Amino acid sequence: MTRPLQRLVGWARRIVKRRCDPFRATEVIDPAGEDDQLIYRLRRWPKLPSASMTTHVSRALSIMSTRPVNRRWLLNNSSLQVHEVDSMLRHLVEQEAVEVTDAAKYRSHTSTA
């Protein structure tokens, strides 16, 4: 199995697990943390294909315009499917409509304090 496919299967398993246990208080963060490393904040309203501008996407974009979020937050709170989140983020990055911050550089500083 290729690495991207393994990541996708891992994400799908975590989503199914979350939906089966909605009262789960804490979530185990993936040690690789690849879906938590990048934080997105909307710079400007994007031009997305009309078919993808659903209520859930509009709501996620609205939240992203007021505060930064990561991919995991989008998956947990936006009611979007994995492919929808990935497609939306890809379009946003391609259009330079989001500010992308790598959170890993901040984690290394806080862990030494």
A tleap script that builds the chain and sets N, CA, C and O, in Angstrom:
source leaprc.protein.ff14SB
mol = sequence {
  NMET THR ARG PRO LEU GLN ARG LEU VAL GLY
  TRP ALA ARG ARG ILE VAL LYS ARG ARG CYS
  ASP PRO PHE ARG ALA THR GLU VAL ILE ASP
  PRO ALA GLY GLU ASP ASP GLN LEU ILE TYR
  ARG LEU ARG ARG TRP PRO LYS LEU PRO SER
  ALA SER MET THR THR HIE VAL SER ARG ALA
  LEU SER ILE MET SER THR ARG PRO VAL ASN
  ARG ARG TRP LEU LEU ASN ASN SER SER LEU
  GLN VAL HIE GLU VAL ASP SER MET LEU ARG
  HIE LEU VAL GLU GLN GLU ALA VAL GLU VAL
  THR ASP ALA ALA LYS TYR ARG SER HIE THR
  SER THR CALA
}
set mol.1.N position { 0.856 -1.171 0.000 }
set mol.1.CA position { 0.000 0.000 0.000 }
set mol.1.C position { 0.905 1.239 0.000 }
set mol.1.O position { 1.874 1.299 0.757 }
set mol.2.N position { 0.594 2.210 -0.835 }
set mol.2.CA position { 1.412 3.414 -0.920 }
set mol.2.C position { 1.197 4.298 0.298 }
set mol.2.O position { 0.174 4.201 0.976 }
set mol.3.N position { 2.167 5.159 0.569 }
set mol.3.CA position { 2.087 6.043 1.747 }
set mol.3.C position { 0.851 6.946 1.728 }
set mol.3.O position { 0.166 7.033 2.747 }
set mol.4.N position { 0.530 7.623 0.615 }
set mol.4.CA position { -0.683 8.455 0.617 }
set mol.4.C position { -1.947 7.630 0.879 }
set mol.4.O position { -2.863 8.082 1.565 }
set mol.5.N position { -1.982 6.423 0.327 }
set mol.5.CA position { -3.152 5.581 0.555 }
set mol.5.C position { -3.234 5.157 2.015 }
set mol.5.O position { -4.322 5.099 2.588 }
set mol.6.N position { -2.080 4.858 2.621 }
set mol.6.CA position { -2.065 4.508 4.047 }
set mol.6.C position { -2.560 5.670 4.895 }
set mol.6.O position { -3.324 5.462 5.837 }
set mol.7.N position { -2.137 6.889 4.577 }
set mol.7.CA position { -2.597 8.070 5.319 }
set mol.7.C position { -4.099 8.236 5.181 }
set mol.7.O position { -4.792 8.513 6.160 }
set mol.8.N position { -4.604 8.066 3.958 }
set mol.8.CA position { -6.032 8.219 3.714 }
set mol.8.C position { -6.832 7.173 4.489 }
set mol.8.O position { -7.865 7.492 5.079 }
set mol.9.N position { -6.362 5.936 4.488 }
set mol.9.CA position { -7.045 4.873 5.235 }
set mol.9.C position { -7.010 5.181 6.729 }
set mol.9.O position { -7.997 4.957 7.430 }
set mol.10.N position { -5.876 5.695 7.224 }
set mol.10.CA position { -5.778 6.064 8.639 }
set mol.10.C position { -6.758 7.159 9.010 }
set mol.10.O position { -7.412 7.091 10.050 }
set mol.11.N position { -6.861 8.178 8.149 }
set mol.11.CA position { -7.815 9.264 8.395 }
set mol.11.C position { -9.245 8.725 8.415 }
set mol.11.O position { -10.039 9.088 9.282 }
set mol.12.N position { -9.565 7.859 7.457 }
set mol.12.CA position { -10.917 7.306 7.390 }
set mol.12.C position { -11.240 6.508 8.649 }
set mol.12.O position { -12.346 6.599 9.181 }
set mol.13.N position { -10.275 5.728 9.122 }
set mol.13.CA position { -10.505 4.940 10.344 }
set mol.13.C position { -10.756 5.840 11.545 }
set mol.13.O position { -11.637 5.562 12.359 }
set mol.14.N position { -9.980 6.922 11.657 }
set mol.14.CA position { -10.173 7.842 12.784 }
set mol.14.C position { -11.545 8.512 12.720 }
set mol.14.O position { -12.191 8.709 13.750 }
set mol.15.N position { -11.984 8.858 11.524 }
set mol.15.CA position { -13.289 9.506 11.379 }
set mol.15.C position { -14.402 8.548 11.776 }
set mol.15.O position { -15.318 8.928 12.506 }
set mol.16.N position { -14.329 7.309 11.300 }
set mol.16.CA position { -15.345 6.322 11.652 }
set mol.16.C position { -15.339 6.100 13.159 }
set mol.16.O position { -16.401 5.997 13.774 }
set mol.17.N position { -14.164 6.026 13.756 }
set mol.17.CA position { -14.072 5.821 15.198 }
set mol.17.C position { -14.687 6.983 15.965 }
set mol.17.O position { -15.386 6.774 16.957 }
set mol.18.N position { -14.429 8.214 15.511 }
set mol.18.CA position { -15.007 9.393 16.174 }
set mol.18.C position { -16.518 9.388 16.064 }
set mol.18.O position { -17.211 9.710 17.029 }
set mol.19.N position { -17.029 9.033 14.914 }
set mol.19.CA position { -18.481 9.065 14.737 }
set mol.19.C position { -19.178 7.960 15.508 }
set mol.19.O position { -20.353 8.088 15.852 }
set mol.20.N position { -18.468 6.880 15.782 }
set mol.20.CA position { -19.050 5.800 16.567 }
set mol.20.C position { -19.033 6.119 18.057 }
set mol.20.O position { -19.806 5.536 18.817 }
set mol.21.N position { -18.174 7.024 18.486 }
set mol.21.CA position { -18.048 7.380 19.893 }
set mol.21.C position { -18.120 8.902 20.041 }
set mol.21.O position { -17.098 9.542 20.289 }
set mol.22.N position { -19.327 9.498 19.891 }
set mol.22.CA position { -19.436 10.949 19.886 }
set mol.22.C position { -19.153 11.611 21.222 }
set mol.22.O position { -18.931 12.821 21.262 }
set mol.23.N position { -19.154 10.858 22.325 }
set mol.23.CA position { -18.937 11.463 23.633 }
set mol.23.C position { -17.493 11.313 24.098 }
set mol.23.O position { -17.182 11.540 25.267 }
set mol.24.N position { -16.644 10.941 23.205 }
set mol.24.CA position { -15.231 10.774 23.511 }
set mol.24.C position { -14.643 12.110 23.958 }
set mol.24.O position { -14.696 13.087 23.211 }
set mol.25.N position { -14.088 12.164 25.157 }
set mol.25.CA position { -13.623 13.426 25.733 }
set mol.25.C position { -12.301 13.890 25.150 }
set mol.25.O position { -12.115 15.080 24.900 }
set mol.26.N position { -11.398 12.978 24.937 }
set mol.26.CA position { -10.105 13.361 24.396 }
set mol.26.C position { -9.820 12.532 23.162 }
set mol.26.O position { -10.405 11.470 22.953 }
set mol.27.N position { -8.935 13.026 22.373 }
set mol.27.CA position { -8.592 12.344 21.139 }
set mol.27.C position { -7.099 12.104 21.119 }
set mol.27.O position { -6.318 13.004 21.429 }
set mol.28.N position { -6.700 10.910 20.760 }
set mol.28.CA position { -5.285 10.600 20.674 }
set mol.28.C position { -4.747 11.240 19.402 }
set mol.28.O position { -5.265 11.013 18.309 }
set mol.29.N position { -3.707 12.037 19.560 }
set mol.29.CA position { -3.114 12.699 18.406 }
set mol.29.C position { -2.144 11.739 17.752 }
set mol.29.O position { -1.314 11.117 18.415 }
set mol.30.N position { -2.263 11.631 16.461 }
set mol.30.CA position { -1.378 10.788 15.670 }
set mol.30.C position { 0.063 11.242 15.896 }
set mol.30.O position { 0.356 12.429 15.753 }
set mol.31.N position { 0.978 10.318 16.247 }
set mol.31.CA position { 2.355 10.731 16.499 }
set mol.31.C position { 2.969 11.479 15.316 }
set mol.31.O position { 3.731 12.425 15.509 }
set mol.32.N position { 2.644 11.063 14.108 }
set mol.32.CA position { 3.147 11.792 12.943 }
set mol.32.C position { 2.493 13.158 12.891 }
set mol.32.O position { 3.119 14.141 12.496 }
set mol.33.N position { 1.218 13.216 13.293 }
set mol.33.CA position { 0.502 14.477 13.405 }
set mol.33.C position { 0.425 15.271 12.117 }
set mol.33.O position { 0.315 16.497 12.150 }
set mol.34.N position { 0.480 14.592 10.988 }
set mol.34.CA position { 0.547 15.313 9.731 }
set mol.34.C position { -0.680 16.162 9.463 }
set mol.34.O position { -0.575 17.213 8.830 }
set mol.35.N position { -1.848 15.727 9.932 }
set mol.35.CA position { -3.039 16.537 9.683 }
set mol.35.C position { -3.189 17.646 10.715 }
set mol.35.O position { -4.099 18.466 10.597 }
set mol.36.N position { -2.319 17.695 11.730 }
set mol.36.CA position { -2.346 18.762 12.726 }
set mol.36.C position { -1.223 19.768 12.532 }
set mol.36.O position { -1.247 20.837 13.142 }
set mol.37.N position { -0.258 19.456 11.712 }
set mol.37.CA position { 0.923 20.297 11.581 }
set mol.37.C position { 0.636 21.630 10.911 }
set mol.37.O position { 1.240 22.640 11.273 }
set mol.38.N position { -0.258 21.655 9.958 }
set mol.38.CA position { -0.526 22.883 9.224 }
set mol.38.C position { -1.792 23.547 9.738 }
set mol.38.O position { -2.822 22.900 9.927 }
set mol.39.N position { -1.695 24.846 9.957 }
set mol.39.CA position { -2.827 25.635 10.441 }
set mol.39.C position { -3.209 26.609 9.334 }
set mol.39.O position { -2.351 27.268 8.748 }
set mol.40.N position { -4.508 26.693 9.057 }
set mol.40.CA position { -5.014 27.499 7.948 }
set mol.40.C position { -5.867 28.649 8.466 }
set mol.40.O position { -6.722 28.467 9.333 }
set mol.41.N position { -5.622 29.832 7.921 }
set mol.41.CA position { -6.467 30.990 8.228 }
set mol.41.C position { -6.790 31.681 6.907 }
set mol.41.O position { -5.901 31.961 6.102 }
set mol.42.N position { -8.065 31.949 6.701 }
set mol.42.CA position { -8.516 32.535 5.441 }
set mol.42.C position { -8.036 33.978 5.310 }
set mol.42.O position { -8.240 34.790 6.212 }
set mol.43.N position { -7.402 34.290 4.193 }
set mol.43.CA position { -6.963 35.664 3.886 }
set mol.43.C position { -8.057 36.429 3.148 }
set mol.43.O position { -8.324 37.600 3.421 }
set mol.44.N position { -8.674 35.730 2.210 }
set mol.44.CA position { -9.728 36.337 1.392 }
set mol.44.C position { -10.684 35.230 0.974 }
set mol.44.O position { -10.347 34.047 0.999 }
set mol.45.N position { -11.874 35.642 0.593 }
set mol.45.CA position { -12.879 34.661 0.186 }
set mol.45.C position { -12.453 34.044 -1.139 }
set mol.45.O position { -12.145 34.772 -2.082 }
set mol.46.N position { -12.429 32.715 -1.231 }
set mol.46.CA position { -11.936 32.053 -2.436 }
set mol.46.C position { -12.995 31.916 -3.526 }
set mol.46.O position { -14.189 32.114 -3.297 }
set mol.47.N position { -12.522 31.575 -4.699 }
set mol.47.CA position { -13.406 31.220 -5.809 }
set mol.47.C position { -13.370 29.707 -5.915 }
set mol.47.O position { -12.422 29.131 -6.449 }
set mol.48.N position { -14.410 29.071 -5.403 }
set mol.48.CA position { -14.506 27.620 -5.446 }
set mol.48.C position { -15.543 27.217 -6.479 }
set mol.48.O position { -16.445 27.997 -6.784 }
set mol.49.N position { -15.431 26.008 -7.024 }
set mol.49.CA position { -16.469 25.534 -7.956 }
set mol.49.C position { -17.839 25.587 -7.290 }
set mol.49.O position { -17.978 25.258 -6.112 }
set mol.50.N position { -18.834 25.996 -8.041 }
set mol.50.CA position { -20.173 26.168 -7.455 }
set mol.50.C position { -20.707 24.880 -6.846 }
set mol.50.O position { -21.448 24.921 -5.865 }
set mol.51.N position { -20.344 23.748 -7.410 }
set mol.51.CA position { -20.820 22.472 -6.872 }
set mol.51.C position { -20.264 22.208 -5.479 }
set mol.51.O position { -20.884 21.493 -4.692 }
set mol.52.N position { -19.102 22.776 -5.168 }
set mol.52.CA position { -18.497 22.514 -3.861 }
set mol.52.C position { -18.874 23.565 -2.809 }
set mol.52.O position { -18.524 23.407 -1.639 }
set mol.53.N position { -19.567 24.613 -3.192 }
set mol.53.CA position { -19.945 25.652 -2.223 }
set mol.53.C position { -21.238 25.269 -1.496 }
set mol.53.O position { -22.299 25.852 -1.720 }
set mol.54.N position { -21.114 24.287 -0.632 }
set mol.54.CA position { -22.256 23.840 0.159 }
set mol.54.C position { -22.350 24.685 1.433 }
set mol.54.O position { -21.486 25.520 1.702 }
set mol.55.N position { -23.380 24.463 2.187 }
set mol.55.CA position { -23.551 25.160 3.458 }
set mol.55.C position { -22.398 24.841 4.408 }
set mol.55.O position { -21.894 25.725 5.101 }
set mol.56.N position { -21.987 23.581 4.433 }
set mol.56.CA position { -20.899 23.183 5.321 }
set mol.56.C position { -19.585 23.853 4.935 }
set mol.56.O position { -18.824 24.273 5.806 }
set mol.57.N position { -19.315 23.955 3.637 }
set mol.57.CA position { -18.090 24.621 3.178 }
set mol.57.C position { -18.154 26.104 3.530 }
set mol.57.O position { -17.176 26.664 4.026 }
set mol.58.N position { -19.285 26.740 3.281 }
set mol.58.CA position { -19.428 28.161 3.611 }
set mol.58.C position { -19.236 28.411 5.097 }
set mol.58.O position { -18.602 29.392 5.486 }
set mol.59.N position { -19.774 27.540 5.922 }
set mol.59.CA position { -19.627 27.675 7.369 }
set mol.59.C position { -18.162 27.504 7.783 }
set mol.59.O position { -17.658 28.255 8.618 }
set mol.60.N position { -17.482 26.511 7.194 }
set mol.60.CA position { -16.066 26.291 7.509 }
set mol.60.C position { -15.223 27.497 7.092 }
set mol.60.O position { -14.326 27.917 7.822 }
set mol.61.N position { -15.518 28.047 5.917 }
set mol.61.CA position { -14.786 29.226 5.446 }
set mol.61.C position { -15.033 30.423 6.361 }
set mol.61.O position { -14.123 31.205 6.635 }
set mol.62.N position { -16.254 30.554 6.821 }
set mol.62.CA position { -16.583 31.647 7.732 }
set mol.62.C position { -15.775 31.542 9.024 }
set mol.62.O position { -15.241 32.541 9.507 }
set mol.63.N position { -15.686 30.346 9.578 }
set mol.63.CA position { -14.887 30.131 10.791 }
set mol.63.C position { -13.421 30.428 10.497 }
set mol.63.O position { -12.745 31.081 11.292 }
set mol.64.N position { -12.926 29.948 9.350 }
set mol.64.CA position { -11.522 30.155 8.986 }
set mol.64.C position { -11.194 31.631 8.778 }
set mol.64.O position { -10.030 32.022 8.869 }
set mol.65.N position { -12.193 32.445 8.503 }
set mol.65.CA position { -11.941 33.874 8.314 }
set mol.65.C position { -11.782 34.598 9.654 }
set mol.65.O position { -11.249 35.706 9.704 }
set mol.66.N position { -12.243 33.973 10.731 }
set mol.66.CA position { -12.149 34.624 12.044 }
set mol.66.C position { -11.067 34.036 12.941 }
set mol.66.O position { -10.587 34.701 13.859 }
set mol.67.N position { -10.679 32.777 12.673 }
set mol.67.CA position { -9.635 32.156 13.491 }
set mol.67.C position { -8.960 31.037 12.710 }
set mol.67.O position { -9.563 30.450 11.812 }
set mol.68.N position { -7.716 30.742 13.050 }
set mol.68.CA position { -7.011 29.660 12.355 }
set mol.68.C position { -7.512 28.292 12.809 }
set mol.68.O position { -7.875 28.105 13.970 }
set mol.69.N position { -7.526 27.351 11.890 }
set mol.69.CA position { -7.937 25.975 12.190 }
set mol.69.C position { -6.986 25.016 11.484 }
set mol.69.O position { -6.318 25.383 10.518 }
set mol.70.N position { -6.937 23.789 11.979 }
set mol.70.CA position { -6.149 22.773 11.285 }
set mol.70.C position { -7.087 21.763 10.624 }
set mol.70.O position { -8.305 21.823 10.790 }
set mol.71.N position { -6.507 20.857 9.891 }
set mol.71.CA position { -7.299 19.883 9.137 }
set mol.71.C position { -8.150 19.026 10.071 }
set mol.71.O position { -9.303 18.721 9.765 }
set mol.72.N position { -7.578 18.640 11.205 }
set mol.72.CA position { -8.311 17.808 12.160 }
set mol.72.C position { -9.554 18.544 12.672 }
set mol.72.O position { -10.619 17.942 12.809 }
set mol.73.N position { -9.419 19.843 12.953 }
set mol.73.CA position { -10.569 20.621 13.408 }
set mol.73.C position { -11.648 20.615 12.336 }
set mol.73.O position { -12.828 20.431 12.636 }
set mol.74.N position { -11.247 20.816 11.094 }
set mol.74.CA position { -12.226 20.817 10.003 }
set mol.74.C position { -12.955 19.483 9.920 }
set mol.74.O position { -14.172 19.449 9.742 }
set mol.75.N position { -12.218 18.389 10.048 }
set mol.75.CA position { -12.847 17.068 9.978 }
set mol.75.C position { -13.791 16.828 11.160 }
set mol.75.O position { -14.845 16.212 11.000 }
set mol.76.N position { -13.415 17.308 12.329 }
set mol.76.CA position { -14.236 17.076 13.531 }
set mol.76.C position { -15.452 17.988 13.623 }
set mol.76.O position { -16.469 17.589 14.191 }
set mol.77.N position { -15.378 19.194 13.085 }
set mol.77.CA position { -16.397 20.198 13.370 }
set mol.77.C position { -17.170 20.749 12.179 }
set mol.77.O position { -18.130 21.496 12.370 }
set mol.78.N position { -16.786 20.407 10.979 }
set mol.78.CA position { -17.420 21.054 9.834 }
set mol.78.C position { -18.472 20.201 9.134 }
set mol.78.O position { -19.151 20.693 8.232 }
set mol.79.N position { -18.623 18.955 9.517 }
set mol.79.CA position { -19.539 18.019 8.858 }
set mol.79.C position { -19.141 17.735 7.420 }
set mol.79.O position { -19.958 17.265 6.628 }
set mol.80.N position { -17.891 18.016 7.080 }
set mol.80.CA position { -17.388 17.720 5.737 }
set mol.80.C position { -16.704 16.365 5.739 }
set mol.80.O position { -16.147 15.937 6.750 }
set mol.81.N position { -16.751 15.699 4.598 }
set mol.81.CA position { -16.067 14.423 4.420 }
set mol.81.C position { -14.582 14.682 4.158 }
set mol.81.O position { -14.184 15.803 3.840 }
set mol.82.N position { -13.780 13.642 4.295 }
set mol.82.CA position { -12.329 13.760 4.109 }
set mol.82.C position { -12.007 14.356 2.738 }
set mol.82.O position { -11.211 15.290 2.636 }
set mol.83.N position { -12.623 13.819 1.692 }
set mol.83.CA position { -12.314 14.303 0.340 }
set mol.83.C position { -12.750 15.754 0.149 }
set mol.83.O position { -12.123 16.492 -0.612 }
set mol.84.N position { -13.821 16.171 0.833 }
set mol.84.CA position { -14.277 17.561 0.725 }
set mol.84.C position { -13.302 18.520 1.406 }
set mol.84.O position { -12.995 19.586 0.871 }
set mol.85.N position { -12.822 18.139 2.574 }
set mol.85.CA position { -11.854 18.976 3.286 }
set mol.85.C position { -10.572 19.089 2.472 }
set mol.85.O position { -10.040 20.184 2.290 }
set mol.86.N position { -10.077 17.957 1.984 }
set mol.86.CA position { -8.840 17.971 1.212 }
set mol.86.C position { -8.980 18.779 -0.074 }
set mol.86.O position { -8.070 19.519 -0.448 }
set mol.87.N position { -10.101 18.639 -0.738 }
set mol.87.CA position { -10.345 19.399 -1.969 }
set mol.87.C position { -10.431 20.900 -1.669 }
set mol.87.O position { -9.850 21.716 -2.385 }
set mol.88.N position { -11.150 21.251 -0.617 }
set mol.88.CA position { -11.283 22.657 -0.248 }
set mol.88.C position { -9.916 23.257 0.090 }
set mol.88.O position { -9.580 24.343 -0.381 }
set mol.89.N position { -9.132 22.550 0.905 }
set mol.89.CA position { -7.813 23.063 1.285 }
set mol.89.C position { -6.895 23.182 0.067 }
set mol.89.O position { -6.134 24.142 -0.049 }
set mol.90.N position { -6.970 22.216 -0.828 }
set mol.90.CA position { -6.151 22.268 -2.042 }
set mol.90.C position { -6.499 23.511 -2.865 }
set mol.90.O position { -5.605 24.218 -3.330 }
set mol.91.N position { -7.797 23.776 -3.045 }
set mol.91.CA position { -8.229 24.960 -3.793 }
set mol.91.C position { -7.784 26.247 -3.094 }
set mol.91.O position { -7.334 27.187 -3.749 }
set mol.92.N position { -7.909 26.288 -1.779 }
set mol.92.CA position { -7.536 27.484 -1.026 }
set mol.92.C position { -6.035 27.773 -1.146 }
set mol.92.O position { -5.630 28.922 -1.321 }
set mol.93.N position { -5.226 26.730 -1.052 }
set mol.93.CA position { -3.778 26.905 -1.153 }
set mol.93.C position { -3.389 27.312 -2.576 }
set mol.93.O position { -2.555 28.198 -2.763 }
set mol.94.N position { -3.994 26.666 -3.576 }
set mol.94.CA position { -3.696 27.004 -4.974 }
set mol.94.C position { -4.009 28.465 -5.280 }
set mol.94.O position { -3.290 29.107 -6.047 }
set mol.95.N position { -5.065 28.987 -4.693 }
set mol.95.CA position { -5.476 30.372 -4.930 }
set mol.95.C position { -4.775 31.357 -3.990 }
set mol.95.O position { -4.979 32.567 -4.084 }
set mol.96.N position { -3.958 30.834 -3.094 }
set mol.96.CA position { -3.304 31.650 -2.069 }
set mol.96.C position { -4.337 32.448 -1.271 }
set mol.96.O position { -4.119 33.607 -0.919 }
set mol.97.N position { -5.461 31.796 -0.998 }
set mol.97.CA position { -6.543 32.418 -0.241 }
set mol.97.C position { -6.404 32.166 1.253 }
set mol.97.O position { -7.156 32.728 2.049 }
set mol.98.N position { -5.440 31.318 1.645 }
set mol.98.CA position { -5.222 31.028 3.059 }
set mol.98.C position { -3.782 31.311 3.447 }
set mol.98.O position { -2.858 31.205 2.641 }
set mol.99.N position { -3.629 31.672 4.705 }
set mol.99.CA position { -2.304 31.773 5.300 }
set mol.99.C position { -2.043 30.424 5.960 }
set mol.99.O position { -2.829 29.985 6.799 }
set mol.100.N position { -0.963 29.772 5.594 }
set mol.100.CA position { -0.643 28.453 6.126 }
set mol.100.C position { 0.549 28.581 7.076 }
set mol.100.O position { 1.601 29.109 6.714 }
set mol.101.N position { 0.356 28.087 8.294 }
set mol.101.CA position { 1.404 28.132 9.310 }
set mol.101.C position { 1.725 26.713 9.738 }
set mol.101.O position { 0.821 25.911 9.975 }
set mol.102.N position { 3.001 26.402 9.836 }
set mol.102.CA position { 3.431 25.088 10.303 }
set mol.102.C position { 3.546 25.125 11.826 }
set mol.102.O position { 4.429 25.788 12.370 }
set mol.103.N position { 2.662 24.422 12.503 }
set mol.103.CA position { 2.626 24.434 13.966 }
set mol.103.C position { 3.780 23.669 14.589 }
set mol.103.O position { 4.065 23.846 15.774 }
set mol.104.N position { 4.442 22.836 13.830 }
set mol.104.CA position { 5.538 22.030 14.370 }
set mol.104.C position { 6.654 22.902 14.916 }
set mol.104.O position { 7.283 22.541 15.911 }
set mol.105.N position { 6.913 24.033 14.292 }
set mol.105.CA position { 7.999 24.886 14.770 }
set mol.105.C position { 7.682 25.504 16.126 }
set mol.105.O position { 8.599 25.844 16.874 }
set mol.106.N position { 6.393 25.657 16.458 }
set mol.106.CA position { 6.006 26.198 17.760 }
set mol.106.C position { 6.010 25.118 18.830 }
set mol.106.O position { 6.311 25.397 19.990 }
set mol.107.N position { 5.684 23.903 18.458 }
set mol.107.CA position { 5.657 22.805 19.432 }
set mol.107.C position { 7.049 22.515 19.974 }
set mol.107.O position { 7.191 22.202 21.156 }
set mol.108.N position { 8.064 22.611 19.151 }
set mol.108.CA position { 9.412 22.312 19.628 }
set mol.108.C position { 9.873 23.354 20.640 }
set mol.108.O position { 10.641 23.032 21.547 }
set mol.109.N position { 9.413 24.603 20.501 }
set mol.109.CA position { 9.784 25.641 21.459 }
set mol.109.C position { 9.060 25.476 22.790 }
set mol.109.O position { 9.647 25.715 23.846 }
set mol.110.N position { 7.802 25.073 22.755 }
set mol.110.CA position { 7.031 24.955 23.979 }
set mol.110.C position { 7.398 23.703 24.771 }
set mol.110.O position { 7.237 23.678 25.991 }
set mol.111.N position { 7.887 22.670 24.098 }
set mol.111.CA position { 8.211 21.447 24.809 }
set mol.111.C position { 9.490 21.580 25.629 }
set mol.111.O position { 9.699 20.816 26.572 }
set mol.112.N position { 10.349 22.541 25.284 }
set mol.112.CA position { 11.579 22.727 26.042 }
set mol.112.C position { 11.403 23.623 27.245 }
set mol.112.O position { 12.272 23.672 28.116 }
set mol.113.N position { 10.294 24.331 27.306 }
set mol.113.CA position { 10.067 25.281 28.412 }
set mol.113.C position { 9.623 24.582 29.666 }
set mol.113.O position { 9.390 25.231 30.686 }
savepdb mol mol.pdb
quit
